[in-house]
């Protein structure tokens, strides 16, 4: 009995030592700007990233600032935005992200508007790598990218209607994310904000990545992540994130129909899907709104960041081109 107990203690001891080694490698690699799609290491880096290491675009004072109609909006000019997997420069005018595609033969009056959150805005890619820019080149038609990180459909539409582009637009593309439902079901489009609202919203606990508390917290998680990854290998189907679009569609269509002139506008709504996601109850068209799923592959995303990389944006542009042409 004592031998078995000693053997068990020995295994636990060496496992904890191994965890220290793997965690240290993962942590140091991440803060050095290197990520790995490897067993256990990827999970540890994802946990550290989402628990405080990730820079969030709208929390960057050089990128966004208070707005009474939208809570926050992009600053005019350029801002640098980086995380371990990318270093980008984003340029905005008063109403959209700029991408400087000029073509003398382009019809400036027949343009397309793109609404959406961080995916549409182009989190992690440069101005000329967004799907809006790539689609504009393919169609040879002006596209205004009005996407802003973390906006739901309510504020996306509100931003559009505050711009000079809405009245003459014929086609509006809305990039939808499942988390938009929280804003769509509760937020009044006419709501105005105070600077106190802005400060309260952006009050977050600052993470010091060198503190013992932060390191121990993530080390503790690393101990169980080894077993989680093993379970994931054998239960891939169980790891699918199921999205029931029925509820999303109910609130989405209410917001669109109440705020967009459906008689004179063509509305295209698309949802990007990662390999671990599956949508049920999805209809391609209803009430003058066309719905599309754009399925992306694993290598269309950053390794630990959930956003599409430049390859993913190219795939989105290609799919939208097939829809629009």
TILUMVO-538963 format. One record per residue: residue number from 1; residue in three letters; y, x, z negated of N, C-alpha, C in turn. Coordinates in steps of 0.05 Angstrom, whole numbers, plus 5000, padded with zeros to 4 digits. Layout:
BEGIN
NODE   nr  rest   nyy   nxx   nzz  cayy  caxx  cazz   cyy   cxx   czz
NODE  NUM   ALA     Y     X     Z     Y     X     Z     Y     X     Z
...
***
This chain:
BEGIN
NODE   nr  rest   nyy   nxx   nzz  cayy  caxx  cazz   cyy   cxx   czz
NODE    1   UNK  4976  5017  5000  5000  5000  5000  5025  5017  5000
NODE    2   UNK  5025  5039  4984  5048  5057  4982  5052  5071  5009
NODE    3   UNK  5030  5078  5022  5032  5091  5048  5045  5073  5069
NODE    4   UNK  5037  5048  5068  5049  5028  5087  5079  5025  5082
NODE    5   UNK  5085  5023  5056  5113  5019  5049  5130  5044  5057
NODE    6   UNK  5119  5068  5052  5132  5093  5060  5135  5094  5090
NODE    7   UNK  5115  5085  5105  5115  5086  5134  5137  5067  5144
NODE    8   UNK  5139  5044  5132  5159  5024  5140  5188  5035  5135
NODE    9   UNK  5192  5047  5111  5218  5058  5105  5225  5081  5124
NODE   10   UNK  5206  5096  5132  5210  5118  5151  5219  5108  5178
NODE   11   UNK  5205  5086  5187  5212  5074  5213  5241  5064  5212
NODE   12   UNK  5248  5050  5190  5275  5039  5188  5295  5061  5187
NODE   13   UNK  5289  5082  5173  5308  5105  5171  5314  5117  5198
NODE   14   UNK  5292  5122  5213  5296  5134  5240  5309  5115  5260
NODE   15   UNK  5303  5089  5256  5316  5070  5273  5347  5069  5268
NODE   16   UNK  5354  5071  5243  5383  5071  5236  5396  5096  5246
NODE   17   UNK  5382  5119  5245  5393  5144  5256  5396  5142  5286
NODE   18   UNK  5376  5130  5300  5377  5126  5329  5401  5108  5336
NODE   19   UNK  5405  5087  5320  5427  5069  5325  5454  5084  5322
NODE   20   UNK  5456  5102  5303  5481  5117  5300  5486  5134  5325
NODE   21   UNK  5465  5146  5336  5468  5162  5360  5477  5145  5384
NODE   22   UNK  5463  5123  5388  5469  5105  5411  5497  5093  5408
NODE   23   UNK  5503  5084  5384  5529  5072  5379  5551  5092  5384
NODE   24   UNK  5548  5117  5374  5568  5137  5377  5573  5144  5406
NODE   25   UNK  5551  5146  5421  5554  5151  5450  5568  5128  5464
NODE   26   UNK  5561  5104  5457  5573  5080  5470  5603  5078  5463
NODE   27   UNK  5609  5083  5438  5637  5081  5429  5655  5103  5441
NODE   28   UNK  5645  5128  5440  5661  5150  5451  5664  5147  5482
NODE   29   UNK  5643  5138  5495  5644  5134  5524  5664  5113  5531
NODE   30   UNK  5664  5091  5516  5682  5069  5521  5711  5078  5519
NODE   31   UNK  5718  5091  5497  5746  5099  5493  5754  5121  5512
NODE   32   UNK  5734  5134  5525  5739  5154  5545  5741  5142  5573
NODE   33   UNK  5738  5115  5575  5740  5101  5600  5714  5100  5616
NODE   34   UNK  5691  5104  5603  5666  5103  5617  5648  5080  5606
NODE   35   UNK  5638  5064  5625  5620  5042  5617  5594  5045  5631
NODE   36   UNK  5572  5035  5619  5546  5039  5630  5530  5013  5630
NODE   37   UNK  5517  5007  5652  5500  4984  5654  5472  4992  5646
NODE   38   UNK  5469  4999  5621  5444  5009  5610  5435  4992  5586
NODE   39   UNK  5409  4991  5582  5398  4976  5559  5411  4985  5533
NODE   40   UNK  5419  4966  5517  5430  4970  5491  5459  4980  5492
NODE   41   UNK  5464  5001  5508  5490  5013  5510  5511  4993  5520
NODE   42   UNK  5503  4978  5541  5521  4958  5553  5529  4937  5532
NODE   43   UNK  5509  4927  5517  5514  4907  5497  5533  4917  5475
NODE   44   UNK  5529  4942  5467  5546  4953  5446  5575  4956  5456
NODE   45   UNK  5578  4966  5481  5605  4969  5492  5618  4942  5496
NODE   46   UNK  5603  4922  5504  5615  4895  5507  5625  4884  5480
NODE   47   UNK  5609  4889  5459  5617  4879  5433  5643  4893  5423
NODE   48   UNK  5644  4919  5426  5668  4934  5418  5692  4925  5435
NODE   49   UNK  5688  4921  5460  5709  4913  5479  5721  4886  5472
NODE   50   UNK  5704  4867  5467  5714  4840  5462  5724  4836  5433
NODE   51   UNK  5716  4854  5415  5724  4852  5387  5751  4866  5381
NODE   52   UNK  5764  4877  5401  5789  4889  5395  5798  4911  5413
NODE   53   UNK  5780  4923  5428  5788  4945  5445  5801  4936  5471
NODE   54   UNK  5795  4912  5480  5805  4901  5505  5835  4896  5504
NODE   55   UNK  5849  4906  5523  5877  4898  5527  5878  4871  5541
NODE   56   UNK  5895  4853  5531  5898  4826  5543  5925  4825  5557
NODE   57   UNK  5925  4817  5582  5949  4819  5599  5973  4805  5586
NODE   58   UNK  5969  4780  5577  5992  4765  5568  6002  4774  5541
NODE   59   UNK  5988  4793  5528  5998  4805  5503  6014  4830  5508
NODE   60   UNK  6016  4837  5533  6031  4861  5541  6060  4853  5546
NODE   61   UNK  6078  4863  5529  6107  4855  5531  6119  4863  5557
NODE   62   UNK  6109  4884  5570  6120  4892  5596  6110  4875  5619
NODE   63   UNK  6090  4858  5613  6078  4841  5634  6086  4811  5632
NODE   64   UNK  6089  4801  5607  6095  4773  5603  6115  4769  5581
NODE   65   UNK  6129  4747  5582  6149  4741  5562  6152  4711  5558
NODE   66   UNK  6166  4703  5538  6169  4675  5530  6181  4658  5553
NODE   67   UNK  6171  4633  5555  6182  4614  5574  6181  4587  5561
NODE   68   UNK  6203  4572  5562  6204  4546  5548  6186  4525  5561
NODE   69   UNK  6180  4528  5587  6164  4508  5601  6134  4515  5601
NODE   70   UNK  6128  4541  5600  6100  4549  5604  6089  4566  5580
NODE   71   UNK  6105  4569  5559  6099  4585  5536  6103  4615  5542
NODE   72   UNK  6091  4624  5564  6097  4651  5573  6093  4652  5603
NODE   73   UNK  6106  4671  5616  6103  4674  5645  6106  4704  5652
NODE   74   UNK  6097  4712  5676  6100  4740  5684  6129  4749  5685
NODE   75   UNK  6133  4774  5677  6160  4786  5680  6164  4793  5710
NODE   76   UNK  6189  4790  5719  6195  4798  5746  6195  4828  5748
NODE   77   UNK  6182  4839  5769  6179  4868  5772  6150  4876  5770
NODE   78   UNK  6146  4901  5762  6118  4910  5760  6111  4916  5731
NODE   79   UNK  6085  4915  5726  6075  4923  5699  6049  4936  5703
NODE   80   UNK  6043  4955  5686  6018  4969  5686  5998  4956  5667
NODE   81   UNK  5975  4951  5676  5954  4938  5660  5928  4952  5664
NODE   82   UNK  5917  4962  5641  5892  4977  5644  5872  4971  5621
NODE   83   UNK  5848  4976  5627  5825  4974  5609  5806  4996  5617
NODE   84   UNK  5784  5000  5602  5766  5023  5609  5756  5023  5638
NODE   85   UNK  5754  4999  5650  5742  4998  5677  5763  4997  5699
NODE   86   UNK  5789  4996  5693  5809  4995  5714  5836  5003  5704
NODE   87   UNK  5852  5013  5722  5881  5018  5718  5895  5005  5741
NODE   88   UNK  5912  4986  5735  5925  4970  5756  5955  4968  5752
NODE   89   UNK  5969  4963  5774  5997  4956  5774  6001  4929  5787
NODE   90   UNK  6013  4911  5772  6018  4884  5782  6047  4880  5787
NODE   91   UNK  6054  4868  5810  6081  4862  5817  6086  4832  5820
NODE   92   UNK  6107  4822  5807  6113  4794  5808  6142  4789  5816
NODE   93   UNK  6146  4768  5832  6173  4758  5835  6176  4734  5815
NODE   94   UNK  6196  4718  5819  6201  4697  5799  6178  4676  5798
NODE   95   UNK  6164  4673  5820  6145  4651  5821  6116  4659  5828
NODE   96   UNK  6111  4683  5837  6084  4690  5846  6079  4720  5844
NODE   97   UNK  6054  4727  5846  6047  4756  5847  6051  4765  5876
NODE   98   UNK  6064  4787  5879  6071  4797  5906  6048  4815  5916
NODE   99   UNK  6046  4815  5943  6027  4833  5955  6036  4845  5981
NODE  100   UNK  6061  4840  5989  6074  4854  6010  6060  4856  6037
NODE  101   UNK  6046  4835  6044  6034  4834  6071  6053  4822  6090
NODE  102   UNK  6062  4838  6110  6082  4828  6129  6069  4828  6157
NODE  103   UNK  6074  4806  6171  6064  4803  6199  6084  4786  6213
NODE  104   UNK  6096  4797  6235  6117  4783  6249  6107  4757  6262
NODE  105   UNK  6081  4756  6268  6070  4732  6281  6061  4711  6261
NODE  106   UNK  6064  4717  6235  6055  4698  6215  6073  4674  6213
NODE  107   UNK  6061  4650  6211  6076  4626  6208  6085  4623  6179
NODE  108   UNK  6111  4626  6174  6121  4626  6147  6123  4598  6136
NODE  109   UNK  6123  4577  6153  6127  4550  6144  6101  4536  6137
NODE  110   UNK  6079  4546  6148  6052  4534  6142  6038  4553  6123
NODE  111   UNK  6043  4548  6097  6032  4567  6077  6013  4553  6058
NODE  112   UNK  5998  4570  6044  5978  4560  6024  5986  4570  5997
NODE  113   UNK  5982  4553  5977  5987  4560  5949  5960  4564  5935
NODE  114   UNK  5959  4585  5919  5935  4591  5902  5943  4588  5873
NODE  115   UNK  5929  4571  5859  5933  4567  5830  5908  4577  5816
NODE  116   UNK  5911  4584  5791  5888  4593  5776  5896  4609  5751
NODE  117   UNK  5875  4620  5738  5880  4636  5714  5879  4665  5721
NODE  118   UNK  5867  4681  5703  5866  4710  5707  5850  4718  5732
NODE  119   UNK  5830  4703  5740  5815  4709  5764  5833  4707  5788
NODE  120   UNK  5848  4685  5791  5866  4682  5813  5889  4702  5812
NODE  121   UNK  5900  4706  5788  5921  4726  5785  5913  4753  5795
NODE  122   UNK  5888  4760  5789  5877  4786  5797  5875  4806  5774
NODE  123   UNK  5864  4797  5752  5859  4814  5729  5840  4837  5737
NODE  124   UNK  5850  4861  5735  5833  4885  5741  5834  4895  5769
NODE  125   UNK  5850  4882  5786  5853  4892  5814  5882  4895  5821
NODE  126   UNK  5888  4912  5840  5916  4916  5848  5925  4894  5867
NODE  127   UNK  5951  4894  5874  5963  4873  5890  5948  4867  5916
NODE  128   UNK  5940  4889  5929  5927  4886  5956  5897  4884  5954
NODE  129   UNK  5887  4878  5930  5858  4875  5927  5851  4846  5917
NODE  130   UNK  5871  4830  5913  5866  4802  5904  5855  4786  5927
NODE  131   UNK  5840  4765  5921  5829  4748  5942  5851  4734  5957
NODE  132   UNK  5874  4729  5945  5897  4717  5958  5907  4735  5981
NODE  133   UNK  5911  4760  5975  5920  4779  5995  5900  4782  6018
NODE  134   UNK  5875  4785  6011  5854  4788  6031  5851  4764  6049
NODE  135   UNK  5854  4740  6036  5852  4715  6051  5876  4712  6070
NODE  136   UNK  5899  4720  6060  5923  4719  6077  5920  4736  6102
NODE  137   UNK  5908  4759  6099  5904  4777  6122  5884  4764  6142
NODE  138   UNK  5863  4752  6131  5842  4739  6148  5853  4715  6164
NODE  139   UNK  5869  4699  6150  5879  4674  6162  5905  4679  6178
NODE  140   UNK  5919  4701  6173  5945  4707  6184  5964  4684  6178
NODE  141   UNK  5963  4675  6153  5979  4653  6143  5989  4660  6115
NODE  142   UNK  6015  4655  6110  6026  4662  6084  6012  4648  6061
NODE  143   UNK  6006  4664  6041  5993  4653  6016  6010  4663  5992
NODE  144   UNK  6017  4644  5975  6031  4650  5951  6012  4648  5928
NODE  145   UNK  6009  4670  5913  5990  4671  5890  6005  4665  5865
NODE  146   UNK  6001  4641  5854  6015  4632  5830  5998  4634  5805
NODE  147   UNK  5975  4647  5807  5956  4649  5785  5968  4665  5762
NODE  148   UNK  5962  4656  5737  5971  4669  5713  5948  4669  5692
NODE  149   UNK  5944  4691  5680  5922  4694  5660  5923  4673  5638
NODE  150   UNK  5901  4660  5633  5897  4641  5611  5911  4614  5615
NODE  151   UNK  5923  4609  5637  5934  4582  5642  5910  4564  5648
NODE  152   UNK  5912  4539  5639  5894  4518  5648  5907  4504  5672
NODE  153   UNK  5894  4483  5683  5904  4470  5707  5931  4457  5702
NODE  154   UNK  5936  4448  5677  5962  4434  5671  5985  4453  5676
NODE  155   UNK  5984  4477  5664  6006  4496  5667  6006  4508  5695
NODE  156   UNK  5983  4510  5708  5982  4520  5735  5998  4502  5754
NODE  157   UNK  5994  4476  5751  6008  4456  5767  6037  4456  5760
NODE  158   UNK  6043  4458  5734  6071  4457  5725  6086  4481  5737
NODE  159   UNK  6074  4504  5736  6087  4528  5748  6092  4525  5777
NODE  160   UNK  6072  4513  5791  6075  4508  5820  6099  4489  5825
NODE  161   UNK  6101  4468  5809  6122  4448  5815  6150  4458  5806
NODE  162   UNK  6151  4479  5790  6176  4491  5783  6185  4511  5804
NODE  163   UNK  6166  4518  5822  6172  4537  5844  6184  4522  5868
NODE  164   UNK  6195  4537  5887  6205  4524  5912  6184  4519  5933
NODE  165   UNK  6158  4525  5926  6137  4525  5946  6123  4498  5949
NODE  166   UNK  6124  4482  5928  6107  4458  5927  6112  4438  5949
NODE  167   UNK  6137  4431  5953  6144  4409  5971  6134  4414  6000
NODE  168   UNK  6136  4438  6010  6128  4443  6038  6099  4452  6041
NODE  169   UNK  6086  4456  6019  6058  4465  6021  6040  4443  6031
NODE  170   UNK  6020  4451  6046  6000  4432  6057  5973  4435  6044
NODE  171   UNK  5966  4459  6037  5940  4465  6025  5944  4479  5998
NODE  172   UNK  5931  4469  5978  5932  4481  5951  5903  4488  5943
NODE  173   UNK  5899  4513  5937  5873  4522  5927  5875  4526  5897
NODE  174   UNK  5857  4513  5882  5856  4516  5853  5831  4530  5845
NODE  175   UNK  5834  4553  5833  5811  4567  5821  5807  4557  5793
NODE  176   UNK  5784  4545  5789  5779  4531  5763  5759  4547  5746
NODE  177   UNK  5765  4548  5720  5746  4560  5701  5738  4539  5680
NODE  178   UNK  5714  4540  5670  5705  4520  5651  5722  4518  5626
NODE  179   UNK  5734  4540  5617  5751  4539  5593  5778  4525  5598
NODE  180   UNK  5784  4518  5623  5808  4502  5629  5808  4474  5617
NODE  181   UNK  5784  4465  5611  5781  4438  5601  5796  4433  5575
NODE  182   UNK  5798  4454  5558  5812  4451  5533  5841  4444  5536
NODE  183   UNK  5854  4457  5556  5882  4451  5562  5884  4425  5577
NODE  184   UNK  5866  4420  5595  5868  4396  5612  5865  4370  5597
NODE  185   UNK  5850  4370  5576  5845  4345  5562  5866  4340  5540
NODE  186   UNK  5882  4360  5533  5900  4356  5510  5930  4361  5516
NODE  187   UNK  5936  4378  5535  5963  4387  5539  5980  4368  5555
NODE  188   UNK  6003  4361  5545  6023  4344  5560  6038  4363  5579
NODE  189   UNK  6038  4356  5605  6051  4373  5625  6081  4375  5620
NODE  190   UNK  6092  4357  5606  6121  4358  5601  6128  4372  5575
NODE  191   UNK  6109  4383  5562  6114  4397  5536  6132  4421  5540
NODE  192   UNK  6151  4424  5522  6167  4448  5521  6161  4464  5496
NODE  193   UNK  6167  4490  5497  6160  4508  5476  6184  4522  5464
NODE  194   UNK  6182  4529  5439  6203  4545  5426  6193  4574  5423
NODE  195   UNK  6212  4591  5417  6204  4619  5412  6186  4622  5388
NODE  196   UNK  6189  4603  5369  6171  4603  5346  6142  4597  5354
NODE  197   UNK  6139  4578  5374  6112  4573  5385  6101  4598  5397
NODE  198   UNK  6117  4612  5412  6109  4636  5426  6100  4657  5406
NODE  199   UNK  6115  4661  5385  6108  4681  5365  6083  4674  5350
NODE  200   UNK  6080  4648  5344  6056  4639  5330  6031  4642  5347
NODE  201   UNK  6034  4636  5373  6011  4637  5391  6001  4666  5394
NODE  202   UNK  6020  4685  5395  6012  4712  5400  6009  4729  5375
NODE  203   UNK  6010  4716  5352  6004  4730  5327  5974  4735  5325
NODE  204   UNK  5966  4760  5328  5938  4766  5326  5934  4791  5309
NODE  205   UNK  5911  4793  5297  5905  4816  5280  5903  4841  5297
NODE  206   UNK  5918  4861  5291  5917  4886  5306  5892  4901  5297
NODE  207   UNK  5878  4912  5316  5853  4926  5310  5859  4956  5312
NODE  208   UNK  5854  4970  5291  5855  4999  5292  5827  5009  5297
NODE  209   UNK  5823  5020  5320  5796  5027  5329  5785  5052  5314
NODE  210   UNK  5802  5065  5299  5792  5088  5285  5786  5083  5255
NODE  211   UNK  5790  5058  5247  5785  5052  5219  5755  5050  5213
NODE  212   UNK  5748  5057  5190  5720  5056  5181  5710  5028  5183
NODE  213   UNK  5727  5008  5175  5719  4980  5175  5711  4971  5204
NODE  214   UNK  5727  4978  5223  5721  4970  5251  5695  4983  5261
NODE  215   UNK  5692  5009  5255  5668  5023  5264  5643  5012  5251
NODE  216   UNK  5644  5008  5224  5621  4997  5210  5613  4969  5219
NODE  217   UNK  5634  4953  5225  5628  4926  5234  5613  4926  5261
NODE  218   UNK  5621  4943  5279  5608  4944  5305  5581  4959  5304
NODE  219   UNK  5579  4978  5286  5554  4992  5282  5533  4972  5271
NODE  220   UNK  5541  4955  5253  5523  4934  5242  5513  4916  5264
NODE  221   UNK  5531  4908  5282  5523  4891  5305  5503  4906  5323
NODE  222   UNK  5507  4932  5326  5490  4948  5344  5461  4948  5335
NODE  223   UNK  5457  4945  5309  5430  4945  5298  5414  4922  5309
NODE  224   UNK  5426  4899  5310  5412  4875  5320  5412  4872  5350
NODE  225   UNK  5432  4885  5363  5435  4883  5392  5410  4895  5407
NODE  226   UNK  5398  4915  5395  5373  4926  5406  5352  4905  5409
NODE  227   UNK  5349  4888  5389  5328  4867  5390  5337  4844  5408
NODE  228   UNK  5363  4839  5408  5374  4818  5427  5368  4825  5456
NODE  229   UNK  5372  4851  5462  5367  4859  5490  5338  4858  5497
NODE  230   UNK  5321  4864  5479  5292  4861  5484  5285  4832  5489
NODE  231   UNK  5295  4814  5472  5290  4785  5475  5300  4776  5502
NODE  232   UNK  5324  4785  5510  5336  4777  5536  5319  4785  5560
NODE  233   UNK  5305  4807  5558  5288  4816  5580  5265  4796  5585
NODE  234   UNK  5255  4785  5563  5232  4767  5566  5240  4737  5567
NODE  235   UNK  5265  4731  5563  5274  4703  5564  5298  4700  5582
NODE  236   UNK  5297  4710  5606  5320  4710  5625  5329  4681  5630
NODE  237   UNK  5310  4663  5634  5318  4635  5640  5333  4623  5616
NODE  238   UNK  5325  4631  5592  5338  4620  5568  5367  4630  5565
NODE  239   UNK  5374  4652  5579  5400  4663  5577  5420  4652  5597
NODE  240   UNK  5412  4633  5613  5429  4620  5632  5450  4603  5618
NODE  241   UNK  5475  4607  5625  5497  4590  5614  5500  4566  5631
NODE  242   UNK  5493  4543  5621  5493  4518  5636  5520  4504  5634
NODE  243   UNK  5532  4497  5657  5558  4484  5657  5554  4456  5669
NODE  244   UNK  5560  4436  5653  5559  4408  5662  5586  4401  5672
NODE  245   UNK  5589  4399  5699  5615  4395  5711  5626  4367  5708
NODE  246   UNK  5610  4348  5700  5619  4320  5698  5644  4317  5680
NODE  247   UNK  5642  4329  5656  5664  4326  5637  5689  4341  5647
NODE  248   UNK  5684  4366  5658  5707  4381  5668  5721  4366  5690
NODE  249   UNK  5706  4354  5708  5716  4340  5731  5734  4316  5723
NODE  250   UNK  5725  4303  5702  5740  4279  5693  5769  4286  5686
NODE  251   UNK  5772  4307  5670  5799  4315  5662  5814  4330  5684
NODE  252   UNK  5800  4345  5699  5812  4360  5722  5824  4341  5742
NODE  253   UNK  5809  4320  5750  5819  4301  5770  5842  4285  5759
NODE  254   UNK  5842  4279  5733  5864  4264  5721  5890  4280  5723
NODE  255   UNK  5888  4306  5717  5911  4323  5718  5921  4326  5747
NODE  256   UNK  5903  4329  5765  5911  4333  5793  5923  4307  5805
NODE  257   UNK  5909  4285  5801  5918  4260  5813  5945  4250  5801
NODE  258   UNK  5951  4257  5776  5976  4248  5764  6000  4266  5771
NODE  259   UNK  5994  4290  5782  6016  4309  5786  6018  4321  5814
NODE  260   UNK  5999  4315  5831  6000  4325  5858  5998  4302  5878
NODE  261   UNK  6014  4303  5899  6014  4282  5920  5989  4286  5938
NODE  262   UNK  5968  4271  5931  5943  4275  5945  5943  4264  5974
NODE  263   UNK  5963  4247  5980  5965  4236  6007  5974  4257  6027
NODE  264   UNK  5990  4276  6017  6002  4296  6035  5993  4324  6030
NODE  265   UNK  5974  4328  6012  5965  4355  6006  5934  4356  6008
NODE  266   UNK  5924  4378  6019  5895  4383  6019  5889  4400  5994
NODE  267   UNK  5872  4390  5977  5865  4404  5952  5837  4415  5954
NODE  268   UNK  5835  4441  5949  5809  4455  5948  5806  4467  5920
NODE  269   UNK  5785  4459  5906  5780  4469  5880  5754  4486  5882
NODE  270   UNK  5755  4510  5872  5730  4526  5872  5725  4538  5844
NODE  271   UNK  5700  4542  5839  5691  4554  5814  5673  4578  5820
NODE  272   UNK  5680  4601  5809  5663  4624  5814  5640  4624  5794
NODE  273   UNK  5617  4632  5803  5594  4633  5786  5582  4661  5784
NODE  274   UNK  5578  4670  5760  5564  4695  5756  5533  4689  5756
NODE  275   UNK  5517  4710  5759  5488  4706  5760  5476  4692  5735
NODE  276   UNK  5490  4694  5712  5479  4682  5688  5489  4654  5684
NODE  277   UNK  5503  4643  5703  5515  4616  5701  5501  4596  5721
NODE  278   UNK  5500  4571  5713  5489  4550  5730  5505  4525  5725
NODE  279   UNK  5512  4511  5747  5528  4486  5745  5510  4463  5752
NODE  280   UNK  5512  4441  5736  5498  4416  5743  5519  4394  5746
NODE  281   UNK  5511  4373  5759  5528  4350  5765  5553  4358  5780
NODE  282   UNK  5549  4374  5800  5572  4384  5816  5572  4370  5843
NODE  283   UNK  5595  4357  5849  5598  4343  5875  5618  4358  5892
NODE  284   UNK  5613  4360  5918  5630  4376  5936  5656  4362  5943
NODE  285   UNK  5657  4336  5942  5682  4323  5949  5684  4296  5934
NODE  286   UNK  5709  4289  5927  5714  4264  5914  5744  4260  5912
NODE  287   UNK  5753  4235  5918  5781  4228  5915  5800  4249  5928
NODE  288   UNK  5795  4255  5953  5812  4273  5969  5813  4302  5958
NODE  289   UNK  5795  4309  5941  5793  4336  5930  5766  4348  5939
NODE  290   UNK  5767  4372  5950  5743  4385  5959  5735  4406  5938
NODE  291   UNK  5710  4405  5930  5700  4424  5909  5679  4443  5921
NODE  292   UNK  5681  4468  5913  5663  4489  5923  5654  4507  5900
NODE  293   UNK  5629  4515  5901  5619  4536  5883  5618  4562  5899
NODE  294   UNK  5629  4583  5888  5627  4610  5900  5610  4627  5882
NODE  295   UNK  5585  4632  5890  5567  4648  5874  5570  4677  5880
NODE  296   UNK  5574  4693  5859  5578  4721  5861  5554  4736  5849
NODE  297   UNK  5550  4761  5858  5528  4777  5848  5537  4794  5824
NODE  298   UNK  5518  4806  5812  5523  4823  5788  5544  4845  5794
NODE  299   UNK  5540  4858  5817  5558  4880  5823  5585  4871  5834
NODE  300   UNK  5590  4845  5835  5617  4835  5841  5635  4833  5817
NODE  301   UNK  5624  4840  5794  5639  4839  5768  5640  4867  5756
NODE  302   UNK  5660  4872  5739  5660  4896  5723  5635  4896  5705
NODE  303   UNK  5628  4919  5695  5604  4921  5679  5607  4906  5652
NODE  304   UNK  5628  4911  5637  5631  4898  5611  5654  4877  5611
NODE  305   UNK  5671  4878  5631  5692  4858  5633  5682  4835  5650
NODE  306   UNK  5688  4810  5643  5676  4787  5656  5690  4780  5683
NODE  307   UNK  5710  4794  5690  5726  4787  5714  5714  4800  5740
NODE  308   UNK  5718  4787  5763  5710  4799  5788  5725  4825  5793
NODE  309   UNK  5711  4845  5804  5723  4870  5812  5733  4867  5841
NODE  310   UNK  5742  4888  5853  5753  4886  5881  5732  4877  5901
NODE  311   UNK  5707  4883  5896  5685  4874  5913  5682  4843  5910
NODE  312   UNK  5684  4834  5885  5683  4805  5880  5705  4790  5893
NODE  313   UNK  5729  4801  5892  5752  4788  5905  5748  4787  5935
NODE  314   UNK  5736  4808  5946  5731  4808  5975  5711  4786  5982
NODE  315   UNK  5691  4781  5965  5671  4760  5969  5684  4733  5967
NODE  316   UNK  5702  4729  5948  5716  4703  5945  5733  4698  5969
NODE  317   UNK  5747  4718  5979  5764  4715  6003  5747  4707  6027
NODE  318   UNK  5724  4719  6029  5707  4713  6052  5697  4685  6051
NODE  319   UNK  5689  4676  6028  5679  4648  6025  5701  4628  6030
NODE  320   UNK  5725  4633  6020  5748  4615  6025  5755  4615  6054
NODE  321   UNK  5753  4638  6067  5760  4639  6096  5740  4621  6111
NODE  322   UNK  5715  4622  6104  5695  4605  6118  5702  4575  6114
NODE  323   UNK  5712  4568  6090  5719  4540  6084  5743  4532  6100
NODE  324   UNK  5763  4549  6101  5789  4542  6113  5791  4544  6143
NODE  325   UNK  5775  4562  6154  5779  4568  6183  5770  4544  6201
***
